[in-house]
Amino acid sequence: MLASSRSISSLLALSLVTLLASIGLRHITQQRARSPLEHDVEELLLSGKAKERWADWKDFDWATKGAKRKLRPRLPRRDQEMRDLIWGDVQFLHTTDIHGFYLPHHSPVPPATSSSADWADWVSFIDRMRYKAQSEGRDLVVVDTGDLVTGHGLSDARHDVPPGLFSNQIFALADYDVLTVGNHELYTLEGVQALQSDFIPHWSDRYVTSNVNYTSSENGSISRTSSLGSQYTSFVLPQTGLRLTSLGILFDFTSPVEGISIRPPASILGEAWYKDLMYSRIGHETDIWLIAGHMPLDGPEDEWDELIEGMRRWESVGQKPIVGLGGHTHLRNCRQDSNTIILQSGRYHETAGFVSVAFPERHLVSHNSSRSLGAPMFSRRYIDLNPLNLAHHLGLSLHNGSLTTPFGHYVRHILHSLAAKWKLEEVHGFAPQDWFLERYAASDERSILKGTRDVLVRIFKKTYETGGEEQQMRIALINSGSLRNDLRKGPFTNSDQFVVSPFSDSFHSIHSVPLSLAKRLIARLNGDGGDDPFTPDVEAGDRGVGPAVNSFDEDGRSEGYVTVDGCGVDGRDGDDTIHRPVPLVPFEPPYIVALASPAPPSSAKASNATQLVEIVTVQYLLPRLLSLLDELASEAEYSSSDQPKSAAQLHAQSQPSHEWKVTLLDEGKVKTRDLWRIQAEELWSEEWEGKWERYGREAERRGHEIYEG
């Protein structure tokens, strides 16, 4: 009996311990359940499941509790004059050349206010446009044509990971139907590998690269060549029942990445897979052909006509409507004929292109493989990407929360959390003026080319305290293409340094170049378009601020895009907002050349032939400059001798024989992207909050209110 009582007591004690442990475990589990705000944003994006996690967190109040931005964007004036979208049976929304701009610029004045939408606004707009189209029995197709990276801190600030590793996952939060690749995705092997493993699979067959192949190595030795994405995609539109088939084309360029091969666009017309498509049931049943092309409508990379003419020779295409959506040169542009429209939709998430296709006779025909839809009617718009315009095209009256969907608020939290973690809004100083890339001549104080020339002088100026090579004058030379955008008055942030110049080239010195040769080199590079850098300039840092630029509204119209293209009634009705045009200078010298240090007094009287120059330049330009120096030196040697030479002597003399001394400058610490940050830290680092507040009050007085989202 005693043993039995002890057994029962032991069992009761064990049950009590188990119960208490269970209660404690549940309590600990409840304590460890993390708030959605506690999840690391980098881990969330790298998981590739940020969109799926929304289902778990959709009841969370992201609008009020999500991360906030410190420098908030402002809206255009509410009284701006606008043109509506003209809807058809099938609509296309188009983005291109986003280059990481998922956050808007914080400048409070036009034209920045016209592009003040962030990716949350765009994601919300797509979702609401789809609902609008569905409710009206229409279809909407959303397309992007490449260049997602290079140009903003969100895509470029992390140098320890492949370009776009995080920002491409932000892009993937939007609901796209067709995508293609841009050239900027193909500049590094790591970027290509990340694209193939972490991004393209998300889109399945909707990521289309008809003329881009990738050769990968398997098991360290076996090579496999295939299309980087799908060769084409095809689907039936849900509302109209029309079949759309899309190709994805990249202009013909040579990728620096081994394993990437790009064929001329028209060459696909003779390839077996394309012929199979043309003969297939899918080809014959296609009602609308789409070409998602990272190709411009102008310049040497304009390869549209040859491709389209070749496509139309096939019965499967014939006179069916072709919609082309292009990119690469960052312009708004369009051209069309009776059955074709090709649209290019700008850059940097400033513009969304809109194309509608209407079939007036569609309701008269039955759905079968031999039907004719009649002649299509095209319409196009270039949408200024700001919340006010997006709300207008949805028929909404914009107030805080009316545009952004619940999922959009979640997207905004991700954007702001990543920007905060990477300190993209850390301010280095307050830029005292605007510097523009294309508005003014390169010699104007308001040109960023002139401003960069002054910055090069400040950073690379040297003193002549020692002899030897230190006695050489120094010029600094970079390509003007390394500058990508305006630098606007206001706080200069970590992200702004990538907006102005995202490139990470280090600087090198080419020593002991004869002055005469250096002058000929610069003349060869810039032709007649560049200034003479060998005349000492006013010392950088001592010059005043350039003339003020009035970017505020005049006569009810703000500065912005005024597009003249080859579509519509007269080519002037494409922009959705009626602006006054931004000034544009059509020419800029290809290279910026600055005299960082004039000749020291000890060598000032030396001749051009004997005086030596140190040329400071970036890694990207070194091969071209060294090759040109060899060529010019050989030309100089040939022209300096009036003695007749044999063919063998001439041939030997033409071969490069100069060994230029090249050294890495300052251990590679200064990169192209650092130039304006150094300027900001050294010259603009005084208190900036008060200046920003006053600038904001002026913007508010002019009708540009802060958008809270």
C-alpha positions in Angstrom: 0.0 0.0 0.0 2.8 2.4 0.9 4.6 1.7 -2.4 1.4 2.2 -4.3 0.9 5.6 -2.6 4.4 6.6 -3.5 3.9 5.7 -7.2 0.7 7.7 -7.3 2.5 10.7 -5.7 5.3 10.4 -8.2 2.9 10.3 -11.1 1.1 13.4 -9.8 4.3 15.2 -9.3 5.5 14.3 -12.8 2.2 15.4 -14.3 2.4 18.7 -12.4 5.9 19.3 -13.7 4.8 18.5 -17.3 1.9 20.9 -17.0 4.0 23.7 -15.7 6.6 23.1 -18.3 4.0 23.2 -21.0 2.6 26.4 -19.7 6.1 27.9 -19.5 6.9 26.7 -23.0 3.8 28.3 -24.4 4.7 31.5 -22.5 8.3 31.5 -23.8 7.0 30.8 -27.4 4.6 33.7 -27.1 7.4 35.9 -25.8 9.6 34.9 -28.8 6.9 35.6 -31.4 8.4 38.5 -33.2 6.5 41.6 -34.4 6.7 42.0 -38.2 8.8 45.1 -37.5 11.5 43.0 -35.9 12.2 40.9 -38.9 15.5 41.9 -40.6 14.7 43.5 -44.0 17.8 42.0 -45.7 16.9 38.5 -44.6 13.3 39.0 -45.7 14.4 40.2 -49.2 17.1 37.5 -49.6 14.6 34.8 -48.7 12.7 35.7 -51.9 9.4 35.4 -49.9 8.7 39.0 -49.0 5.5 38.8 -51.0 4.4 35.6 -49.5 5.0 36.8 -45.9 2.5 39.5 -46.6 -0.3 37.0 -46.1 0.9 36.4 -42.5 1.1 40.1 -41.8 -1.7 41.7 -43.8 -3.6 42.7 -40.6 -0.7 44.7 -39.2 -1.1 48.5 -39.4 1.8 49.2 -41.8 0.5 52.7 -42.7 1.1 54.1 -39.2 3.6 51.7 -37.6 5.9 51.0 -40.6 9.3 52.6 -41.1 9.2 56.3 -42.1 11.4 58.3 -44.4 13.3 61.3 -43.0 13.4 63.4 -46.3 9.9 63.2 -47.6 8.9 64.0 -51.2 6.6 66.7 -52.3 3.8 66.7 -54.8 3.3 68.8 -58.0 0.7 71.6 -57.8 -2.8 70.3 -57.7 -3.9 72.8 -60.3 -1.6 71.4 -63.0 -3.2 70.8 -66.4 -3.5 67.1 -67.4 -4.5 64.9 -70.3 -6.5 61.7 -69.5 -5.6 58.2 -70.6 -7.5 56.9 -73.6 -8.4 53.2 -72.9 -8.9 50.5 -75.5 -9.4 46.8 -75.4 -5.8 46.0 -74.3 -3.6 48.4 -72.3 0.2 48.2 -71.7 1.9 49.9 -68.8 5.7 50.2 -69.4 8.7 51.0 -67.3 12.4 51.0 -68.4 15.8 52.1 -67.2 14.7 52.2 -63.5 18.4 52.0 -62.4 17.4 51.4 -58.7 15.1 54.4 -58.3 12.5 52.8 -56.0 12.6 55.8 -53.8 11.9 59.3 -55.2 14.3 62.2 -55.0 13.7 64.5 -52.1 14.1 67.8 -54.0 11.0 69.9 -53.2 10.9 71.8 -56.5 10.0 70.9 -60.1 10.8 68.8 -62.0 11.6 66.4 -59.1 8.0 66.9 -57.8 6.7 65.4 -61.0 8.5 62.1 -60.2 7.8 61.9 -56.5 6.2 58.4 -56.5 8.0 55.6 -54.8 7.7 51.9 -55.5 4.8 51.5 -53.1 2.8 54.0 -55.1 3.6 52.1 -58.3 2.8 48.7 -56.9 -0.5 50.1 -55.7 -1.2 51.8 -59.0 -0.7 48.5 -60.9 -3.1 46.7 -58.6 -5.8 49.4 -58.9 -5.4 49.6 -62.7 -5.8 45.9 -63.0 -9.1 46.1 -61.0 -10.3 49.0 -63.1 -9.5 47.1 -66.3 -11.2 44.0 -65.1 -14.3 45.8 -64.0 -14.6 47.4 -67.4 -13.9 44.1 -69.4 -10.5 45.3 -70.6 -7.0 43.8 -70.2 -3.8 45.3 -68.7 -0.3 44.0 -69.5 2.6 45.4 -67.4 6.1 45.3 -69.0 9.6 46.3 -68.0 12.5 46.5 -70.5 15.6 46.3 -68.4 18.4 48.2 -66.7 17.2 47.7 -63.2 20.6 48.5 -61.6 23.3 51.2 -61.5 22.2 54.6 -60.4 20.8 54.6 -56.9 22.0 53.5 -53.4 19.3 50.8 -53.2 20.9 49.0 -56.1 24.5 50.0 -55.7 25.4 50.8 -52.1 26.4 47.3 -51.1 29.7 46.4 -52.8 30.0 43.1 -51.1 27.1 41.5 -53.0 26.2 41.3 -56.7 24.6 44.4 -58.1 20.8 44.4 -57.6 20.8 41.4 -55.2 18.4 43.3 -52.8 16.8 45.9 -55.1 15.7 43.2 -57.7 13.7 41.6 -54.9 12.1 45.0 -54.3 11.2 45.2 -58.0 9.7 41.7 -57.7 7.1 43.0 -55.3 5.3 44.5 -58.3 3.0 42.4 -60.5 4.6 42.4 -64.0 3.6 40.3 -66.9 6.6 40.5 -69.2 10.2 41.5 -68.6 13.5 41.6 -70.5 17.1 42.2 -69.6 19.1 45.5 -70.0 22.8 45.9 -70.6 23.5 47.0 -67.0 22.5 43.6 -65.7 25.3 42.0 -67.8 28.4 43.9 -66.6 29.6 41.5 -63.9 29.6 37.7 -63.7 28.3 37.8 -60.1 25.4 40.0 -61.2 24.5 37.5 -64.1 24.7 34.5 -61.7 22.5 36.2 -59.2 20.1 37.2 -61.9 19.8 33.6 -63.1 19.6 32.0 -59.7 17.6 34.5 -57.6 15.6 36.7 -60.0 14.7 35.1 -63.3 13.1 31.9 -61.7 10.6 34.2 -59.9 9.1 35.2 -63.3 9.1 31.7 -64.9 8.7 32.1 -68.7 7.8 35.8 -68.4 11.4 36.9 -68.3 12.2 36.8 -72.0 15.6 37.1 -73.7 15.2 36.0 -77.3 18.7 37.0 -78.4 20.8 36.6 -75.2 22.4 33.3 -74.3 24.4 32.3 -71.2 27.0 29.5 -71.1 27.4 28.1 -67.6 29.7 25.5 -66.2 28.3 22.5 -64.5 30.3 20.3 -62.1 33.3 22.5 -62.8 33.8 21.4 -66.4 30.7 20.6 -68.4 29.4 23.7 -70.2 25.8 24.3 -71.0 24.5 27.1 -73.3 20.9 28.2 -73.2 18.8 31.3 -73.4 19.4 33.5 -70.3 15.6 33.7 -69.9 12.8 32.3 -72.0 13.0 32.7 -75.8 9.4 33.9 -75.9 6.2 33.9 -73.8 2.6 33.6 -74.8 -0.7 33.7 -72.9 -4.4 34.4 -73.4 -5.6 37.7 -72.0 -8.4 37.0 -69.4 -10.9 39.7 -70.4 -10.8 39.8 -74.2 -9.7 36.3 -74.8 -7.0 37.6 -77.2 -3.6 35.8 -77.4 -0.5 37.8 -76.8 2.9 36.5 -77.7 6.1 38.4 -76.7 9.7 38.4 -77.7 12.4 40.0 -75.5 15.2 41.7 -77.3 18.5 43.5 -76.2 20.3 45.7 -78.6 23.5 44.3 -80.1 26.4 44.9 -77.7 29.3 43.0 -76.3 29.0 42.1 -72.7 32.2 42.1 -70.7 31.1 38.9 -68.9 32.5 35.7 -70.3 29.6 33.3 -71.2 27.1 36.0 -72.2 26.5 36.1 -75.9 24.2 38.6 -77.6 23.1 38.2 -81.2 21.9 41.0 -83.5 18.2 41.3 -83.0 17.2 40.4 -86.5 19.3 37.3 -86.5 16.7 35.4 -84.4 14.5 35.4 -87.6 16.6 32.6 -89.0 16.9 30.5 -85.8 15.2 27.2 -85.4 13.2 28.0 -82.3 11.8 31.2 -84.0 10.7 29.2 -87.1 9.1 26.6 -84.9 7.1 29.4 -83.2 6.0 30.9 -86.5 4.7 27.5 -87.7 3.1 26.5 -84.4 -0.5 26.8 -83.3 0.6 29.5 -80.8 2.1 31.6 -83.6 -1.0 31.3 -85.8 -3.4 32.0 -82.9 -1.5 35.1 -81.7 -3.6 38.3 -82.0 -1.1 40.8 -80.7 2.7 40.6 -80.9 4.7 42.3 -78.2 8.4 43.1 -78.5 9.9 43.9 -75.1 13.1 45.5 -76.2 16.0 47.2 -74.4 16.6 49.0 -77.6 16.2 52.8 -78.3 14.1 54.4 -81.1 17.1 56.5 -82.1 20.8 56.3 -82.8 23.0 53.4 -83.9 21.3 50.9 -81.6 17.9 51.5 -83.3 17.3 48.0 -84.7 13.5 47.9 -84.6 12.7 48.3 -88.3 14.8 45.4 -89.5 13.4 43.1 -86.9 9.7 44.1 -87.5 10.0 43.9 -91.3 11.4 40.4 -91.0 8.7 39.3 -88.6 5.9 40.5 -90.9 7.1 38.3 -93.7 5.8 35.3 -91.8 2.1 34.5 -92.2 1.8 34.1 -88.4 2.5 37.8 -88.0 1.5 39.4 -91.3 -0.4 42.6 -90.6 -1.3 41.8 -87.0 -0.7 44.6 -84.5 2.8 44.8 -83.1 3.5 46.7 -79.9 7.1 47.5 -79.3 8.3 48.8 -75.9 11.9 50.1 -75.9 14.6 51.6 -73.7 18.3 52.3 -73.1 18.7 56.0 -74.1 16.5 57.4 -71.3 14.2 59.3 -73.6 10.4 59.6 -74.1 9.9 58.7 -77.7 7.3 57.0 -80.0 6.7 56.1 -83.6 3.8 54.2 -85.3 2.2 53.1 -88.5 -1.2 51.5 -89.2 -0.3 48.2 -87.5 2.7 49.1 -85.3 3.5 51.3 -82.3 6.8 51.5 -80.6 7.1 53.4 -77.3 10.1 54.3 -75.2 9.3 55.5 -71.6 12.1 57.6 -70.2 14.3 56.7 -67.2 14.8 56.6 -63.4 11.1 55.8 -62.6 10.2 59.3 -63.7 7.9 58.0 -66.4 5.5 55.2 -67.0 4.5 54.6 -70.6 0.9 53.8 -71.5 -0.2 52.3 -74.8 -3.8 51.2 -75.5 -4.9 49.1 -78.5 -8.6 49.2 -79.5 -10.3 46.9 -82.0 -13.5 48.5 -83.2 -14.6 45.3 -85.0 -13.6 42.9 -82.2 -17.2 42.3 -81.1 -18.2 41.2 -84.6 -15.9 38.2 -84.9 -15.8 34.8 -83.2 -12.8 33.4 -81.4 -11.1 31.1 -83.9 -7.6 30.8 -85.3 -8.5 32.5 -88.6 -10.4 35.5 -87.4 -9.5 39.1 -88.3 -9.8 41.8 -85.7 -9.7 44.7 -88.2 -7.3 47.7 -88.1 -6.1 48.5 -84.5 -6.4 52.0 -83.0 -3.4 53.0 -80.9 -3.1 55.7 -78.2 -0.1 56.5 -76.0 0.7 58.6 -72.9 3.8 59.4 -70.9 2.7 59.4 -67.2 4.6 61.6 -64.8 5.2 59.2 -61.9 3.9 61.1 -58.9 1.0 60.2 -56.5 -1.2 63.1 -57.8 -1.0 61.9 -61.4 -1.5 58.2 -60.5 -4.5 59.0 -58.5 -5.9 61.2 -61.3 -5.7 58.3 -63.8 -7.5 56.1 -61.4 -10.3 58.6 -60.8 -9.3 59.1 -57.2 -9.1 62.4 -55.2 -5.6 62.2 -53.6 -5.4 62.4 -49.9 -3.2 60.5 -47.5 -4.0 56.8 -47.9 -6.3 57.0 -51.0 -3.7 55.7 -53.5 -1.6 53.3 -51.5 -3.1 49.9 -50.9 -2.5 47.9 -47.7 0.1 45.9 -49.6 1.7 49.1 -50.8 2.2 50.3 -47.2 4.0 47.1 -46.5 6.2 47.7 -49.6 6.9 51.2 -48.3 8.0 49.8 -45.0 10.5 47.5 -46.7 11.9 50.4 -48.8 12.3 52.7 -45.8 13.7 49.9 -43.6 16.4 49.1 -46.1 17.3 52.7 -46.7 17.6 53.2 -42.9 19.7 50.1 -42.4 22.1 51.2 -45.2 22.1 54.8 -44.0 21.1 56.1 -47.4 19.6 59.2 -46.0 22.7 60.1 -43.9 23.4 63.8 -44.9 26.9 64.9 -45.7 26.0 68.5 -46.3 23.6 71.0 -47.9 24.3 71.6 -51.6 24.2 75.4 -52.0 22.8 75.3 -55.6 21.6 73.1 -58.4 24.1 71.6 -60.8 22.5 70.2 -64.0 23.7 67.6 -66.4 22.0 68.7 -69.7 20.6 72.2 -69.1 23.7 74.4 -69.5 26.9 74.4 -71.5 29.8 72.6 -69.9 31.5 75.9 -69.0 28.5 77.3 -67.2 28.6 77.5 -63.4 25.3 75.7 -63.2 26.6 72.7 -65.2 27.6 69.6 -63.3 30.4 69.1 -65.8 31.9 72.4 -64.7 31.2 71.6 -61.1 32.9 68.3 -61.4 35.9 69.9 -63.0 36.2 72.2 -60.0 35.9 69.2 -57.6 38.7 67.3 -59.5 40.9 70.4 -59.0 40.2 70.5 -55.3 40.8 66.8 -54.7 43.8 66.2 -56.9 45.7 69.4 -56.4 49.2 68.8 -55.2 52.1 70.9 -53.8 55.6 71.0 -55.1 57.7 70.3 -52.0 59.9 67.7 -53.5 61.8 67.2 -56.8 61.5 64.5 -59.4 58.1 63.5 -60.6 56.4 65.8 -58.1 57.6 68.7 -60.3 55.2 67.6 -63.1 52.0 69.5 -63.7 48.9 67.3 -63.1 45.7 67.1 -65.1 42.7 65.0 -64.1 40.6 63.4 -66.8 37.3 61.5 -66.5 34.5 60.6 -69.0 31.5 62.8 -68.7 29.4 59.7 -69.1 30.3 58.8 -65.5 27.9 61.5 -64.4 24.3 60.2 -64.5 22.1 62.9 -63.1 21.6 66.4 -61.8 22.7 67.3 -58.3 19.9 69.3 -56.8 20.1 72.0 -54.1 19.4 70.6 -50.6 20.7 67.8 -48.4 23.4 65.7 -50.1 22.9 62.1 -48.8 24.7 58.8 -49.1 22.2 57.8 -51.8 22.8 61.1 -53.7 26.4 60.1 -54.4 25.2 57.1 -56.4 22.5 59.2 -58.1 25.2 61.6 -59.4 27.7 58.9 -60.2 27.3 55.2 -59.2 30.6 54.0 -60.5 33.4 52.6 -58.4 36.5 53.2 -60.6 39.7 54.0 -58.7 42.0 56.7 -59.9 45.5 56.1 -61.5 48.3 58.3 -62.6 50.1 58.1 -65.9 53.4 59.7 -65.3 55.8 61.8 -67.4 53.7 62.4 -70.5 55.2 65.2 -72.6 53.0 68.3 -72.5 52.8 68.4 -76.3 51.5 64.8 -76.3 49.0 65.5 -73.5 47.5 68.5 -75.5 47.1 66.3 -78.6 45.5 63.6 -76.5 42.9 66.0 -75.2 42.2 67.4 -78.6 41.7 63.9 -79.9 39.3 63.0 -77.1 37.1 66.2 -77.1 37.6 67.6 -80.6 36.6 71.2 -80.7 34.0 70.8 -77.9 36.3 71.0 -74.9 37.9 73.9 -73.0 41.7 74.3 -72.8 42.6 72.8 -69.4 46.1 74.2 -69.5 45.1 77.7 -68.5 44.9 78.0 -64.7 41.4 78.5 -63.5 40.0 80.3 -60.5 40.9 78.2 -57.5 38.1 75.7 -56.8 36.4 76.4 -53.5 36.9 80.1 -53.8 34.3 80.6 -56.6 30.8 81.8 -55.7 27.6 79.9 -56.1 26.2 79.9 -59.7 23.2 82.0 -60.7 20.0 80.8 -59.1 17.7 78.6 -61.2 14.0 79.3 -60.9 12.5 75.8 -60.9 9.2 76.8 -59.4 6.0 77.1 -61.4 5.4 80.0 -63.7 2.0 80.8 -65.1 0.5 77.6 -63.6 3.0 75.4 -65.4 6.0 73.7 -63.8 9.2 72.6 -65.5 9.0 69.1 -66.9 9.0 66.9 -69.9 7.6 68.4 -73.2 7.8 65.6 -75.6 7.7 65.8 -79.4 7.5 62.3 -80.9 6.1 60.5 -84.0 2.8 59.4 -82.6 -0.7 60.9 -82.0 -2.2 63.8 -84.0 0.9 66.0 -84.1 3.4 64.3 -81.9 2.8 66.8 -79.1 0.0 65.3 -77.1 1.8 62.4 -75.4 2.7 63.9 -72.0 0.0 63.5 -69.4 1.0 66.8 -67.8 1.4 70.0 -69.7 4.7 71.6 -68.6 7.0 74.3 -69.7 10.1 72.7 -71.1 13.3 72.1 -69.2 16.3 73.8 -71.0 18.4 71.4 -72.9 21.9 71.6 -74.3 22.3 69.1 -77.1 26.1 68.7 -76.9 28.5 68.0 -74.0 32.2 67.2 -74.3 32.8 63.5 -73.9 35.6 64.1 -71.4 36.0 66.4 -68.4 39.6 67.7 -68.1 40.8 69.7 -65.2 44.2 71.3 -64.5 44.6 70.1 -61.0 48.1 71.6 -60.6 49.8 74.0 -62.9 53.5 73.7 -63.8 55.7 74.6 -60.8 57.9 77.7 -61.2 61.0 75.6 -61.7 59.6 74.2 -65.0 57.2 76.9 -66.1 59.5 78.0 -68.9 60.1 74.5 -70.3 59.0 73.8 -73.8 56.0 71.7 -74.7 58.4 69.0 -75.8 60.4 68.9 -72.5 57.8 69.8 -69.9 56.1 66.6 -68.5 52.6 66.1 -67.3 51.0 63.6 -64.9 47.6 62.5 -66.1 45.2 61.3 -63.4 42.3 59.2 -64.7 40.0 56.3 -63.8 40.6 52.6 -64.3 37.8 52.4 -66.9 39.7 54.9 -69.3 43.2 53.6 -68.8 43.3 51.1 -71.7 41.9 53.7 -74.2 44.2 56.5 -73.0 47.4 54.3 -73.1 46.5 53.1 -76.6 45.9 56.7 -77.8 49.2 57.9 -76.2 51.1 55.1 -78.0 49.4 56.1 -81.3 50.0 59.8 -80.9 53.6 59.2 -79.8 54.2 57.1 -82.9 52.7 59.8 -85.1 54.9 62.4 -83.6 58.0 60.3 -84.2 57.0 59.7 -87.8 56.3 63.4 -88.5 59.4 64.6 -86.7 61.7 62.9 -89.2 62.0 64.1 -92.8 64.3 61.2 -93.8 62.8 58.6 -96.1 62.3 55.2 -94.5 61.9 51.7 -95.8 58.6 49.8 -95.4 60.2 47.7 -92.7 61.3 50.8 -90.8 57.9 52.4 -91.0 56.2 49.2 -89.8 58.6 48.9 -86.8 58.1 52.6 -86.0 54.3 52.1 -86.0 54.4 49.5 -83.3 53.8 50.8 -79.7 57.2 51.0 -78.0 56.4 53.4 -75.1 56.3 52.0 -71.6 54.2 54.5 -69.6 54.6 54.4 -65.9 51.1 53.9 -64.3 50.5 53.9 -60.6 47.4 53.5 -58.4 46.6 56.9 -56.8 46.2 57.1 -53.0 45.9 53.3 -52.7 42.6 53.4 -54.6 40.8 55.0 -51.7 39.0 57.6 -53.9 36.4 56.3 -56.3 34.4 58.1 -59.0 31.3 57.9 -56.8 33.2 59.6 -53.9 34.0 62.9 -55.7 30.9 64.9 -54.7 30.7 63.3 -51.3 34.1 64.6 -50.5 33.1 68.0 -51.7 30.0 67.9 -49.5 31.9 66.7 -46.4 34.6 69.3 -46.8 32.7 72.4 -47.9 29.0 71.9 -47.1 29.0 70.2 -43.8 27.7 73.0 -41.7 24.2 72.9 -40.1 21.7 71.9 -42.9 18.3 71.3 -41.1 17.5 75.0 -40.9 18.3 75.6 -44.6 16.2 72.5 -45.6 13.3 73.8 -43.5 13.4 77.2 -45.1 13.6 75.7 -48.6 10.6 73.5 -47.8 8.5 76.4 -46.6 9.2 78.2 -49.9 8.1 75.0 -51.8 5.0 74.8 -49.6 4.1 78.4 -50.4 4.4 77.6 -54.1 1.8 74.8 -53.8 4.1 71.8 -53.4 2.8 69.9 -50.3 4.5 67.0 -48.6 3.1 63.7 -49.5 2.7 61.4 -46.5 1.5 58.4 -48.4 
